[in-house]
């Protein structure tokens, strides 16, 4: 069993598991942190960005003025943002049989895998994962296509040039493999390969293994996966949460008795308490509005935004924010808000019960009805005529490199009355803000990450007790910024097996058993003999039939009847005489009785030597060795087959 690791990002994993002749991809996360190296894509012409000076190396030997621009002491690529894809050279991706998706954030690289590698398999995901994943992909494509770049920067990606580039471009991973965003046609083609599954539904893969999704408690439809055969079990835990939020709670008991547990997607903010961050978010928002400023919240169009809106629903009246307009701007804003209300069976129990009252499970429905929350596909059209300040705007993209958020950063960045509040943990807020410096608006970092922290995951692993744990190497050492914090890493016995991008792990257990079925008529012919109390043994002669990884013992077919001979030598054709089957040997050879038997047959010069595994008998006259061990007997004699056969039968 092997694990191929195609992504170095611990919360955006992409691994491939080879298990019992099946090749299974576990998630295909897209590392979008690469876009931080690019200049923002403004919706309207930006004089500030258009006047930036080009970059030339200090010695003047490298001139990339058209591709790289200097901005606030940093160098950025002036081109359409590109993404760091999962590794595609480590193994042939056309051999992948299935792709298992754990949540909608971990499927953003799917079109690159299914449309450009010769993939012909099936993708398995829950319905909310598919539908919300489609929205996030559609939003990403929309952000890119509505602000096309005239030129494409490629020279800076030259391997020889990268060594002389300034940081962080110098340290960027595999820049020559970075790709532009896919098209909507590729998205639709990729998602047509998805087959929907429900929690605890068992899916057979070629009769070899069975896969089943379990609720992971992190987001709508998010899953952990069980991959098992009759005698082996692998658990894949990715993006899980034990906190009480809107999704169904995490199913922990089904993870027990795993031979291997692959662990990814822990919290990116182990020291930040989500409840504390929510409180800080609300208080900073209220403080800014009361001072007459605007609040900008860069966020994804699904996920944490549901919890933010629910928190604000309870907070608005007590903070006297009842007249403040809240705007949600995204090409998929309407669909996202509606989807969250219709996936009732994927929600926690409290929200499910509301559906039967009937009430909408999320309170943002009431905010929309009372006109406190308004949603728009973009800043153009209705929004521009209905927009009033001070207000709160939720919009994407959290990287601040594309989407409507770029317009608001340019619009509000010059005033210290305004505040930008970062709630998504995927991007360094300092790196996100870099091309907008110098900035007068206040910046607040309230990352809300509900995924498992190290204390929770250690407790979980003690309960489910897997034999082996595999995880990203980042989890086996404290963060660089807090090297003294040994509580911010996984300390297990035995130690976890770490992986990094492009590593191949041989998972530490061997398949020892295989299930074989026996036909009733063959079973009926067996005559078991009791070898010890409660244990009976029967010899069987049969044909092993294997098809679709299922093995069956069938009766040995009878030879066809011999056609009567035309020659008149014998009138009656006699049936051929069948040879009696040789006795089958089992158990250890008893030393003393074996020595006596050898003496009876004239073999007297026997030297016995004790070994850690048994005994070695040296037959000096015959120049032969016999190794007697618990799990086997070996006869070593040189070109004397009659002697070897005699000794075998004496044993």
Number of C-alpha atoms within 10 A of each C-alpha: 14 14 22 22 24 26 26 22 19 25 22 24 27 28 24 22 21 17 19 15 12 17 19 22 23 24 27 28 28 24 23 18 17 20 22 25 24 21 25 26 27 19 17 10 10 12 8 10 18 10 10 15 14 18 23 17 13 9 7 8 9 14 15 17 15 17 18 25 22 19 21 11 9 16 23 24 26 25 21 24 25 21 19 23 24 27 19 15 9 14 13 11 20 14 15 23 19 20 26 25 29 33 28 28 26 26 27 23 26 22 23 20 19 24 15 11 15 13 16 15 16 15 22 23 26 24 19 21 24 20 17 24 20 20 20 21 25 18 22 21 16 18 22 19 14 12 15 11 14 7 11 14 16 12 14 19 16 11 12 9 12 18 12 14 20 14 13 12 22 13 12 13 12 12 21 15 14 16 14 13 19 19 16 18 9 16 21 14 13 18 17 11 15 20 13 13 15 17 19 16 11 14 15 13 16 14 14 16 19 17 20 21 28 24 25 28 29 28 29 28 29 31 32 27 25 21 23 20 18 11 11 20 20 23 25 22 21 29 27 29 27 19 16 13 18 25 26 25 22 19 18 16 10 14 23 15 16 22 19 21 25 22 21 22 21 23 21 19 17 19 10 16 15 19 13 11 17 18 14 16 23 16 13 17 25 20 15 21 20 15 11 13 21 24 29 22 24 26 25 21 27 23 20 19 20 19 18 17 18 16 17 22 19 11 17 16 11 10 14 11 17 12 12 19 17 23 20 24 23 27 24 23 22 16 15 19 20 12 15 22 18 14 16 21 15 25 23 18 14 11 21 21 16 14 16 11 9 9 15 19 23 20 18 24 16 14 17 14 10 10 14 18 20 20 21 18 17 18 18 11 10 11 16 10 9 8 14 11 12 20 21 23 23 25 28 25 21 24 27 29 24 26 30 25 29 23 20 20 21 15 10 20 21 16 14 15 20 25 26 25 23 23 26 22 17 17 20 15 20 11 15 19 18 20 24 21 13 12 17 15 19 16 20 17 17 21 22 24 24 26 26 25 23 19 13 13 18 15 11 16 16 10 13 16 17 19 14 20 24 19 20 23 17 17 20 19 16 16 15 9 7 9 10 11 12 13 12 19 19 20 15 13 9 9 12 20 17 15 23 18 20 18 15 17 17 12 17 13 12 9 11 7 9 12 11 12 13 15 11 11 10 15 15 9 10 13 12 12 11 11 10 8 6 6 9 11 12 11 11 15 12 14 12 14 13 11 9 9 16 14 15 17 19 18 18 11 8 6 6 6 7 10 7 11 11 8 7 8 8 10 10 9 11 8 8 7 6 6 6 6 7 6 8 7 10 8 8 14 15 10 15 8 11 14 16 12 15 17 13 10 11 8 15 14 14 18 11 14 11 11 11 6 11 16 17 20 19 18 18 13 10 14 10 17 18 19 18 21 16 11 10 12 17 13 17 14 15 12 8 11 10 9 15 18 11 11 16 14 10 11 16
